[in-house]
Amino acid sequence: MFKPRLDLRLAQRQKMVPKMMVASELMVMNVVQLEEKLARLAEENPFLDSQEDMICYGCGAAISGYPEFCPACGRLIYVKEKKEFPVEELSLMETKRSWKEILREEVEVFVDLTPGEKEIFHVLLASLDASGFLGVDVARIAFSLQRSEEEVWKVIEKVREAGFLGFASRDALEFLLLQAQKLGLLKNKDMAILRREVMKEPDAFRELLAPHLQELFMSPAQFFEASLGREREEIQREEETVVPDAEIVEVIEGEFEVVLNTPPSLRLSISEEALVLSKKKNTMSAKELAFWQEKIREAKEIVSCLSYRHRLLLHVLEYIVEKEKNFLTHGFQHFVPLRQRDIADALGVSVSAVCQVLKNKYLRFPDGVVRPVKFFFDASYPVKEAIKIILKEENPLCPLSDEAIAVELRKRGFAIARRTCALYREEMGILPSYLRRKTALK
């Protein structure tokens, strides 16, 4: 069963060409990361040069000077002053953030879960131990939620298929089996059968995994941190200052426009040296000519991919702002959480492109607060704002319990369970009712 064997089969696979790899890498970077990356590329390639003229990524026009509006299409393209802003979003002001908190945010943004499935996911996440293993039986979780085991397993599979391999694994053996399946080492998908076979032949299983030890993780927590692109020191980071990738500006009352933060270091063009060199190609050896032609090709690819990244980010943010115009004008009661699939369908691009271009991006709102763009995909935001208002109005000497808060939320149109209300309260750093009462008495 576990003996290595050679299987020959005909299959079609997507292959990323170099230009796609460059575009994918540039799209996921925020302003600070992109600036560092482009500076390195400019040092390595003499044909890359920063472009002083501004570019309107709405119509593609090159503009000299620094006008506020594009002369060609009238779009707002430049906002004077402001460069760095403190992050005031509550979730980013915590001194330490565990992998669980970041995993919750990533899953809520990138996995399409129904409200009922989100409730199951929150309970599963709370049941994971420090290593990421599920410390409670699935049947018990299903019973506590008054759901079927099939519904719980459906959520687990959904999260795993979205790239969070090993989510809700019961122990190290199950996690290793899941990784072996992912690597194509095991054909059988029945976990119970695989566990029995491993217990019978542990040495064979060890030999099967031996060539792949560098690719394996010892715990789900270790895998989550690596897949989220963060080391433990970066996850438990202190409050930081960020540079927004774009800004929402209210041009007139109730009308908003998006302005990208693209200083000259983020606007590259082909230098004039390439044109001069093309005239001297007859005097070069074949080896020299091939080298410089490759450098020119790389420079053109980088400029093209960078321009595409800016255009796509602008169009995606403009779509988001258009959909959230009522929220920006009238407040959180009008907030409608968005889905990346809807944005992709509206703009005629792939969901992965939208996901990449929004990852790690920050946006400055008209009120001056800098928030991550994934804020617009968080369905819990209006509920949390309502909880804040309810708690501001409570009697400090007789604070509301989580059940009482849930009742008040239902009166305001939010059908939230008590346990979900307690989870949101903890995420906002608000004490439970008995501790709030003790604090008030002191």
VMD Tcl script that draws the C-alpha trace (Angstrom):
set ca {
  {0.00 0.00 0.00}
  {2.71 2.43 1.02}
  {5.45 1.15 -1.30}
  {6.63 3.81 -3.80}
  {5.56 3.08 -7.33}
  {5.79 4.78 -10.70}
  {2.47 5.81 -12.27}
  {2.37 7.20 -15.80}
  {-0.67 9.18 -16.75}
  {-1.56 11.86 -19.28}
  {-2.73 15.07 -17.63}
  {-3.14 18.76 -18.46}
  {-1.78 21.27 -15.99}
  {-1.69 25.05 -15.96}
  {1.83 26.40 -16.15}
  {2.72 29.93 -15.11}
  {4.88 31.74 -17.62}
  {7.49 34.21 -16.27}
  {5.27 37.23 -16.96}
  {2.39 35.72 -14.96}
  {4.76 35.02 -12.07}
  {5.97 38.63 -12.08}
  {2.41 39.98 -12.22}
  {1.29 37.70 -9.39}
  {4.24 38.73 -7.22}
  {3.71 42.47 -7.76}
  {-0.05 42.37 -7.20}
  {0.10 40.96 -3.66}
  {2.55 43.64 -2.46}
  {1.50 46.76 -0.62}
  {3.12 50.17 -1.18}
  {6.10 49.63 1.14}
  {6.87 46.13 -0.14}
  {6.45 47.21 -3.77}
  {8.75 50.19 -3.33}
  {11.53 47.94 -1.96}
  {11.00 45.35 -4.69}
  {11.10 47.89 -7.54}
  {14.22 49.51 -6.12}
  {15.99 46.13 -6.27}
  {14.75 45.46 -9.81}
  {15.92 48.91 -10.96}
  {19.40 48.19 -9.58}
  {19.57 44.84 -11.40}
  {18.19 46.11 -14.71}
  {19.73 49.28 -16.27}
  {16.76 49.70 -18.61}
  {14.31 50.43 -15.78}
  {13.89 54.05 -14.76}
  {11.45 55.87 -12.47}
  {8.88 57.94 -14.33}
  {8.45 61.52 -13.14}
  {5.30 62.17 -15.18}
  {2.09 61.11 -13.50}
  {-0.18 58.51 -15.09}
  {-3.96 58.37 -14.94}
  {-4.64 54.65 -14.53}
  {-8.28 55.27 -15.39}
  {-7.69 56.41 -18.99}
  {-3.96 55.66 -19.36}
  {-2.93 59.26 -20.09}
  {0.60 60.45 -19.14}
  {0.46 63.82 -17.37}
  {3.30 66.25 -16.69}
  {3.41 68.06 -13.37}
  {1.12 67.32 -10.43}
  {-2.43 68.43 -11.31}
  {-5.23 67.33 -9.01}
  {-7.43 66.16 -11.90}
  {-6.62 64.31 -15.11}
  {-6.90 66.72 -18.09}
  {-8.09 63.87 -20.31}
  {-10.87 62.24 -18.26}
  {-11.35 64.60 -15.28}
  {-10.61 61.90 -12.70}
  {-9.06 62.94 -9.36}
  {-5.48 61.64 -9.48}
  {-3.52 63.59 -6.85}
  {-4.16 64.53 -3.25}
  {-1.69 66.91 -1.66}
  {-0.01 66.24 1.70}
  {-0.45 63.10 3.85}
  {1.96 60.26 3.49}
  {1.87 58.01 6.55}
  {-1.07 57.48 8.85}
  {-1.42 55.49 12.07}
  {-3.61 52.44 11.82}
  {-6.63 53.08 14.03}
  {-8.53 49.94 13.21}
  {-9.19 48.16 16.53}
  {-8.12 44.73 15.27}
  {-4.70 46.13 14.29}
  {-4.06 47.96 17.58}
  {-3.54 44.83 19.64}
  {0.01 44.40 20.88}
  {-0.08 40.68 20.05}
  {-2.06 38.72 17.50}
  {-2.14 34.96 17.52}
  {-2.28 32.74 14.46}
  {-5.90 31.95 15.40}
  {-6.96 35.58 15.00}
  {-5.22 35.92 11.65}
  {-6.61 32.56 10.48}
  {-10.13 33.69 11.41}
  {-9.73 36.90 9.41}
  {-8.30 35.10 6.38}
  {-11.04 32.44 6.35}
  {-13.86 34.97 6.77}
  {-12.50 36.99 3.85}
  {-11.40 34.27 1.43}
  {-13.79 31.36 2.16}
  {-17.41 31.71 1.08}
  {-19.28 30.63 4.25}
  {-22.95 31.13 5.06}
  {-23.85 32.75 8.43}
  {-24.63 29.30 9.83}
  {-21.32 27.91 8.57}
  {-19.46 30.86 10.08}
  {-20.95 30.04 13.46}
  {-19.69 26.45 13.14}
  {-16.26 27.71 12.03}
  {-15.99 30.01 15.06}
  {-16.70 27.15 17.44}
  {-14.22 24.89 15.65}
  {-11.56 27.60 15.79}
  {-12.14 28.15 19.51}
  {-11.74 24.37 20.05}
  {-8.24 24.23 18.52}
  {-5.35 23.88 20.96}
  {-2.05 25.78 20.82}
  {-0.68 23.41 18.16}
  {-3.81 23.72 16.01}
  {-5.29 20.28 16.78}
  {-9.00 19.87 17.46}
  {-9.39 19.16 21.17}
  {-13.11 18.33 21.05}
  {-14.90 15.55 19.19}
  {-16.85 16.64 16.11}
  {-19.96 14.90 17.44}
  {-19.84 16.98 20.62}
  {-19.48 20.21 18.63}
  {-22.43 19.21 16.44}
  {-24.52 18.44 19.54}
  {-23.67 21.77 21.24}
  {-24.65 23.68 18.10}
  {-27.73 21.52 17.47}
  {-26.38 20.74 14.01}
  {-25.64 17.48 12.24}
  {-22.12 16.08 12.05}
  {-22.34 16.31 8.26}
  {-22.76 20.10 8.50}
  {-19.69 20.40 10.72}
  {-17.61 18.21 8.41}
  {-18.78 20.27 5.42}
  {-17.33 23.42 7.02}
  {-14.08 21.63 7.84}
  {-13.71 20.42 4.23}
  {-14.56 23.87 2.87}
  {-11.81 25.50 4.93}
  {-9.29 22.79 4.03}
  {-10.04 23.05 0.31}
  {-9.49 26.81 0.47}
  {-5.83 26.19 1.30}
  {-5.87 25.77 5.09}
  {-4.77 22.14 5.06}
  {-5.08 20.25 8.32}
  {-7.74 22.53 9.79}
  {-9.48 20.68 12.66}
  {-7.10 17.70 12.51}
  {-7.53 15.51 15.58}
  {-3.86 14.62 16.04}
  {-0.43 14.59 14.40}
  {-1.11 11.32 12.54}
  {-4.22 12.67 10.83}
  {-2.35 15.84 9.90}
  {0.50 13.82 8.37}
  {-1.99 11.68 6.43}
  {-3.65 14.81 5.02}
  {-0.26 16.14 3.91}
  {0.62 12.80 2.33}
  {-2.66 12.89 0.39}
  {-1.89 16.42 -0.77}
  {1.53 15.29 -2.02}
  {-0.10 12.44 -3.94}
  {1.55 9.73 -1.86}
  {-1.75 8.14 -0.79}
  {-4.64 7.22 -3.08}
  {-7.21 6.19 -0.47}
  {-9.18 9.12 0.96}
  {-10.86 7.24 3.81}
  {-9.08 8.49 6.94}
  {-10.19 5.60 9.15}
  {-8.77 2.98 6.75}
  {-5.51 4.92 6.37}
  {-5.07 5.17 10.14}
  {-5.49 1.40 10.54}
  {-2.96 0.69 7.76}
  {-0.40 3.04 9.29}
  {-0.79 1.41 12.69}
  {-0.13 -1.98 11.05}
  {2.86 -0.81 9.00}
  {4.41 2.27 10.71}
  {7.86 1.63 9.23}
  {6.49 1.58 5.66}
  {4.71 4.88 6.28}
  {7.91 6.39 7.70}
  {9.86 5.31 4.60}
  {7.16 6.78 2.35}
  {7.47 10.19 4.02}
  {11.27 10.19 4.31}
  {12.00 11.85 0.90}
  {9.50 14.63 1.68}
  {10.50 15.64 5.21}
  {11.44 19.17 4.09}
  {7.90 19.70 2.75}
  {6.06 18.46 5.85}
  {4.82 20.43 8.84}
  {4.66 19.03 12.34}
  {1.49 20.81 13.44}
  {-1.41 22.71 11.82}
  {-0.37 25.87 13.67}
  {3.05 25.74 12.00}
  {1.40 25.20 8.60}
  {-1.08 28.07 9.13}
  {1.70 30.50 10.02}
  {3.75 29.48 6.97}
  {0.75 29.57 4.59}
  {-0.24 33.00 5.87}
  {3.26 34.20 4.94}
  {4.22 35.14 8.50}
  {6.75 33.96 11.04}
  {5.75 33.86 14.72}
  {7.68 37.07 15.43}
  {5.72 38.86 12.70}
  {2.39 37.51 13.91}
  {2.99 38.78 17.44}
  {3.90 42.25 16.26}
  {3.52 45.57 17.97}
  {1.32 48.39 16.73}
  {2.71 49.70 13.48}
  {2.41 52.63 11.09}
  {1.35 51.84 7.55}
  {1.32 53.64 4.24}
  {-2.11 53.41 2.58}
  {-2.18 52.03 -0.95}
  {-5.04 54.34 -1.87}
  {-7.34 56.96 -0.43}
  {-11.10 57.55 -0.63}
  {-11.74 61.25 -1.21}
  {-15.16 62.92 -1.00}
  {-15.03 65.31 -3.97}
  {-18.54 66.65 -3.39}
  {-21.16 65.68 -0.82}
  {-22.11 62.04 -1.35}
  {-19.66 61.51 -4.24}
  {-16.38 59.68 -3.69}
  {-13.32 58.95 -5.78}
  {-10.32 56.65 -5.26}
  {-6.80 58.05 -5.53}
  {-3.90 55.56 -5.76}
  {-0.73 56.24 -3.82}
  {1.82 55.96 -6.66}
  {4.94 58.08 -6.06}
  {7.62 58.19 -8.83}
  {9.33 55.14 -7.28}
  {6.21 53.11 -8.12}
  {6.02 54.39 -11.71}
  {8.63 52.70 -13.88}
  {9.32 53.11 -17.60}
  {11.88 51.89 -20.14}
  {14.94 54.14 -20.01}
  {16.35 55.89 -23.07}
  {19.44 53.63 -22.88}
  {17.36 50.85 -24.44}
  {16.71 52.98 -27.52}
  {20.38 53.94 -27.81}
  {21.42 50.30 -27.42}
  {19.01 49.11 -30.12}
  {20.88 51.30 -32.63}
  {24.21 49.66 -31.73}
  {23.07 46.04 -32.00}
  {25.00 45.54 -35.26}
  {28.29 46.16 -33.44}
  {27.66 43.58 -30.68}
  {28.60 39.95 -30.48}
  {25.81 37.37 -30.47}
  {26.32 36.71 -26.75}
  {26.16 40.42 -25.82}
  {23.10 40.96 -28.00}
  {21.25 38.03 -26.40}
  {22.08 39.35 -22.89}
  {20.83 42.88 -23.53}
  {17.73 41.70 -25.39}
  {16.82 39.56 -22.38}
  {17.25 42.58 -20.09}
  {15.00 44.70 -22.32}
  {12.38 41.92 -22.37}
  {12.44 41.71 -18.56}
  {12.11 45.50 -18.25}
  {9.09 45.56 -20.58}
  {7.43 42.75 -18.63}
  {7.93 44.54 -15.30}
  {6.55 47.84 -16.64}
  {3.56 46.05 -18.17}
  {2.81 44.04 -15.02}
  {3.19 47.10 -12.78}
  {0.78 49.09 -14.93}
  {-1.71 46.20 -14.85}
  {-1.43 46.00 -11.05}
  {-2.21 49.72 -10.65}
  {-5.12 49.64 -13.12}
  {-6.72 46.55 -11.59}
  {-6.35 47.89 -8.03}
  {-7.96 51.17 -9.06}
  {-10.91 49.48 -10.83}
  {-11.51 47.07 -7.92}
  {-11.44 49.88 -5.33}
  {-13.72 52.06 -7.46}
  {-16.23 49.20 -7.66}
  {-16.07 48.74 -3.87}
  {-16.55 52.46 -3.19}
  {-19.49 52.61 -5.59}
  {-21.18 49.69 -3.81}
  {-20.48 51.14 -0.35}
  {-21.46 54.74 -1.15}
  {-24.39 54.67 1.29}
  {-22.14 53.33 4.05}
  {-19.53 56.05 3.46}
  {-22.25 58.72 3.47}
  {-24.69 57.57 6.17}
  {-22.77 55.21 8.48}
  {-22.46 51.57 9.49}
  {-26.22 50.86 9.32}
  {-25.87 50.91 5.52}
  {-22.79 48.68 5.37}
  {-23.18 45.70 3.01}
  {-20.38 43.08 3.12}
  {-19.04 42.29 -0.35}
  {-17.87 39.08 -2.01}
  {-14.78 38.80 -4.17}
  {-16.64 36.64 -6.68}
  {-19.16 39.45 -7.31}
  {-16.33 41.93 -7.91}
  {-14.58 39.53 -10.29}
  {-17.78 38.90 -12.26}
  {-18.53 42.63 -12.52}
  {-15.01 43.51 -13.75}
  {-14.57 40.45 -15.96}
  {-11.45 39.15 -14.19}
  {-10.70 36.00 -12.20}
  {-11.42 35.69 -8.48}
  {-7.74 34.93 -7.85}
  {-6.74 38.24 -9.50}
  {-9.10 40.16 -7.18}
  {-7.81 38.19 -4.19}
  {-4.19 38.93 -5.08}
  {-4.60 42.63 -5.79}
  {-6.47 43.22 -2.49}
  {-4.14 41.18 -0.28}
  {-2.14 43.24 2.26}
  {-3.64 46.49 0.93}
  {-4.67 49.42 3.13}
  {-7.12 52.19 2.38}
  {-7.51 55.62 3.92}
  {-11.16 56.50 4.53}
  {-12.65 60.02 4.33}
  {-12.70 60.16 8.16}
  {-8.90 59.78 8.22}
  {-8.84 56.20 9.51}
  {-6.62 53.69 7.70}
  {-8.16 50.23 7.47}
  {-7.24 47.06 5.56}
  {-9.26 46.64 2.36}
  {-10.56 43.27 3.62}
  {-12.65 45.37 6.02}
  {-15.27 45.54 3.23}
  {-15.66 41.75 3.30}
  {-16.21 41.49 7.06}
  {-19.88 40.77 7.75}
  {-19.34 41.24 11.50}
  {-18.53 44.98 11.26}
  {-22.09 46.42 11.52}
  {-22.87 44.00 14.36}
  {-19.79 45.09 16.29}
  {-20.68 48.76 15.79}
  {-24.20 48.08 17.08}
  {-22.74 46.30 20.13}
  {-20.58 49.36 20.86}
  {-23.66 51.62 20.76}
  {-25.69 49.25 22.97}
  {-22.91 49.08 25.58}
  {-22.51 52.86 25.59}
  {-26.18 53.14 26.57}
  {-26.11 50.44 29.30}
  {-26.24 51.16 33.04}
  {-22.65 50.65 34.31}
  {-23.95 49.29 37.63}
  {-26.20 46.80 35.85}
  {-24.33 45.85 32.67}
  {-25.95 43.76 29.98}
  {-25.15 40.06 29.68}
  {-24.32 38.53 26.30}
  {-27.87 37.18 26.09}
  {-29.31 40.64 26.79}
  {-27.03 42.16 24.14}
  {-28.20 39.52 21.64}
  {-31.83 40.43 22.42}
  {-31.08 44.13 21.81}
  {-29.34 43.25 18.55}
  {-32.39 41.30 17.37}
  {-34.51 44.39 18.03}
  {-32.18 46.29 15.70}
  {-32.41 43.70 12.95}
  {-29.35 41.56 13.71}
  {-30.25 37.89 14.30}
  {-27.16 36.93 16.30}
  {-26.82 33.98 18.70}
  {-25.54 34.56 22.24}
  {-22.28 32.67 21.63}
  {-21.59 34.73 18.49}
  {-22.28 37.90 20.45}
  {-19.79 36.77 23.12}
  {-17.20 36.04 20.41}
  {-17.56 39.52 18.87}
  {-17.36 41.12 22.34}
  {-14.10 39.28 23.06}
  {-12.67 40.26 19.67}
  {-13.32 43.92 20.49}
  {-11.59 43.55 23.86}
  {-14.74 44.26 25.88}
  {-14.99 42.63 29.31}
  {-17.90 40.32 30.27}
  {-20.78 41.84 32.25}
  {-19.63 40.78 35.74}
  {-16.18 42.31 35.19}
  {-17.67 45.51 33.75}
  {-19.80 45.79 36.88}
  {-16.75 45.30 39.14}
  {-14.89 47.99 37.22}
  {-17.84 50.41 37.58}
  {-18.08 49.78 41.37}
  {-14.37 50.57 41.80}
}
mol new
graphics top color blue
foreach p $ca { graphics top sphere $p radius 0.5 }
foreach p [lrange $ca 0 end-1] q [lrange $ca 1 end] { graphics top cylinder $p $q radius 0.2 }
display resetview
